[in-house]
Amino acid sequence: MKSSDAAAEIRVAVLGEWVPSQLADVLALQRAEEPETTATLVGWTATASMQELPGNRFDLALSTAAWQWPNWECEPLWHSTLAVAVAKRSHLLAYGEVPCQEVLKQPLICAQSTTDESWRAVAQHVFSDELQRREQVVDTFDVAMTLVAAGYGIAIAPAARLAGYRSHGIAARPLAGAPAIVMAYLLRPCTSLNESQERFIQRARSMS
């Protein structure tokens, strides 16, 4: 993504295993409207402590968790709704919105890698903390979706997170009565940003 003749650069880190689909649209808009300023995705390993201060490794960050760093602001950026992930042959597809009591009758699968994401706390609250007691826990979201597609159970997840799995045997239905959830946060330094960085943030907000 880097251009050797770029006049400026905005370094954006994506924290966590999921890359929001809106990011591609933001990068495309940045390239079209301000090609002289390169937006570069910066790798930052999820194995490192997310409470560790980023220093000068990047200018902005996107995260599924609301990290609190000294002298950085954490702004809710993109939202979604909770949905039920099921196999494409599931009887739950008969529902326009799946009632919580029907969800609790099914084998439930959870990804360990999503436990720090803010939507998990909302999901636990919706089910009066029943999920944690009932769910089978697997390592990653990909593994969870593989088991769901194979009919081994269902999963609760944001609709935006499930969109990329529809071609892999997964269908989704809204969860009845679920509130809107934050899917991605924007992390930015409290200090003044330059004009190019501010314009990049405005482009990101426009995708909400």
Secondary structure as GFF3:
##gff-version 3
##sequence-region A 1 208
A	DSSP	beta_strand	8	15	.	.	.	ID=ss1
A	DSSP	alpha_helix	22	33	.	.	.	ID=ss2
A	DSSP	beta_strand	37	42	.	.	.	ID=ss3
A	DSSP	beta_strand	60	63	.	.	.	ID=ss4
A	DSSP	beta_strand	72	87	.	.	.	ID=ss5
A	DSSP	three_ten_helix	91	94	.	.	.	ID=ss6
A	DSSP	alpha_helix	100	103	.	.	.	ID=ss7
A	DSSP	beta_strand	109	111	.	.	.	ID=ss8
A	DSSP	three_ten_helix	112	114	.	.	.	ID=ss9
A	DSSP	alpha_helix	118	126	.	.	.	ID=ss10
A	DSSP	alpha_helix	130	134	.	.	.	ID=ss11
A	DSSP	beta_strand	136	138	.	.	.	ID=ss12
A	DSSP	alpha_helix	141	149	.	.	.	ID=ss13
A	DSSP	beta_strand	155	158	.	.	.	ID=ss14
A	DSSP	alpha_helix	159	162	.	.	.	ID=ss15
A	DSSP	three_ten_helix	163	168	.	.	.	ID=ss16
A	DSSP	beta_strand	170	174	.	.	.	ID=ss17
A	DSSP	beta_strand	180	189	.	.	.	ID=ss18
A	DSSP	alpha_helix	195	205	.	.	.	ID=ss19
###
